[in-house]
């Protein structure tokens, strides 16, 4: 999705970032919205058909764990319209969706929106924190190692990156639990906050931070390595360019050259990574959510697939893809801020 | 009319009178209260999977069975050995012909919302909910034609025929009493009270976040004066077994019940002085691992082939290595915990003997062909827990040794149940199941020809049909003389183990593992499937 606003150098003409959307930008936004709706429709129909292709339905799942009579099963199938042909079910679903009715999750015995309302913040916090932290730490490490290319610092950072890159996040998660919870008894293992604590305000914030510290760390490591490596490569590339020599020639401090002149340019590559990381994390956090007993979107989608809870799965897909589309849109706009040469097509 | 059955009734009738007043602590068995219980404290326990509803009247699934009894009471409770004891019913008696059972109900009991509990609730629950919607209740209470309510504190069960199994199905997990004033005239399955339970039990709903956690608080007005002892119970739904074990190990959880962590973790933690394993309190849910032969498969229809397969599988090995010794090798369609009826007397056994297995297959006309294979079979292990999947790997290798080209199909739960019980595309199916407090309730369904019903999971998947067995099962459904009933089930075990439509693998011994500070979680036969009203924390 990020290819919509690829950097296009415009020779001779420089346009600064404009904070008032021009006609072109407005047209662009409109086009992106239409595109987003189409993409989401496609994703929803695709998911619907995929889950219907799998044998069994939610009544089979329910009957597998709780004994049921044939009449009860037939009654439930009728209740959830599972006795209709798949295309009819899809039609009904889409009609309901038009009025933003996401239906009912039979497994959770609650409206899909109620279930998702409790769960999207968990994933949103995990994603936002881990993206921010991994990008910040990764960038700093990348710059450090680029500045010291070939020196022991660079080597040390590279080895660390390799370890982070090669260790699956759930192994880091389990190690963190063993060390900080089981051995040292410092950190809470499972859950989003202390249950029934009645904390509010700052106390609640601290409690949540305490609970999410380990999951966020586990989610970060891999991406710290990615940002670090991309950052290092991009910095080395940029530092060779003429304008850096010019900047140095002007007598600017090394700090200014690196952090203002070079880094801004190198950021373009890193920002591209953010879009990919967000998309990967929304669904990919399922392992971390599982290990730390967090009920986020990844875990919900995972369970919904196995329970054949079509309504819930589609609800998650809808909200997640909406999130991904929005983030990617913001990133495209960010390009324009970072690189004034980027212009809207 | 059963004399012994009635005697049992009378004995509990007396205890019933004593218990109908508040139970003074001094009357409780000394062993259970070696220390003076302390009130207060919070129990945190991780569980998985998360429940779909919060009562066990409309769902017989595991999580519902664990959670429901904290909110709801049954008419009866059961002491160790499944001896009935009073709960919402304080006295009970049966008519001479066994078709009328009169329950005297406890007075002054209130629902969590303050409404009084009456016989109307009992009549409504049995007739409209358990008979209609409960997975096992439909057959357990099939002959129940009416519940008469002459006054607010008397409920008379009127039955077409005697129903001895019913007296073992009246506890808070199997038959919880629901509030008629919230359910009557509503769509019961969709009633919001299913996730906001209002019971008469020792704990009330405080906070519920679907799929994440559940907080229960003490019911200050519980009829059992002085109980519950805990202030709160926090049940946290944690999908990863290693995380659940780590919670217990680090002290962030007090106990893990009903084998919700793998056997090797239970045994590892039990070695530490900090934790205590308890295998009592599983009589109400005797679970077994067993393997059905699909008799519609012409190869498996030959009893010699089934015997050969039984000789090739060392059930002791599976019990020791897959279940880590927490169980007994299966020797009967019943569970050893169904003490009254379980027997191995005159019941054929199939000791591990590959030579014998090979000989039986040769005799059955399946000589080894290309590559030494006699024929192909598929084995479907159930996806719940890891034990059936692990055992299936062993079984596959064993069958290969006697020339059966066995393939294991691993499937998710919806595919598994559809393949086996709806489409009947299976040859061998390995699963774990609850055999019921009474064979009529939980065991009969695998062997009775009338419970062959494609589309229904855990029905007669073998498609076994033996008129003699049907006759024995049907006779035992209404037999009130315990001696005669024992004889019927003895014959049943002998015949079924000869025909072998289902191969018993392991009688599972359940286990709870708790921090030593957590006391008395298992005061009776229901154990963790009970109310936890007597559970206390020694701090």
Interface residues (C-beta under 8 A of the other chain):
Chain A: X54 X55 X56 X57 X58 X60 X61 X62 X63 X64 X65 X66 X67 X68 X69 X70 X72 X73 X76 X79 X106 X107 X108 X109 X110 X114 X115 X118 X119 X174 X177 X178 X181 X182 X185 X188 X189 X190 X191 X192 X195 X196 X290 X291 X292 X293 X295 X299 X300 X303 X306 X307 X308
Chain B: X44 X46 X49 X52 X53 X59 X60 X61 X62 X64 X133 X135 X136 X138 X189 X194 X195 X206 X207 X209 X210 X211 X212 X213 X215 X232 X234 X236 X237 X238 X239 X240 X242 X243 X244 X246 X247 X249 X250 X251 X252 X384 X412 X413 X414 X415 X416 X417 X418 X419 X422 X453 X455 X456 X457 X458
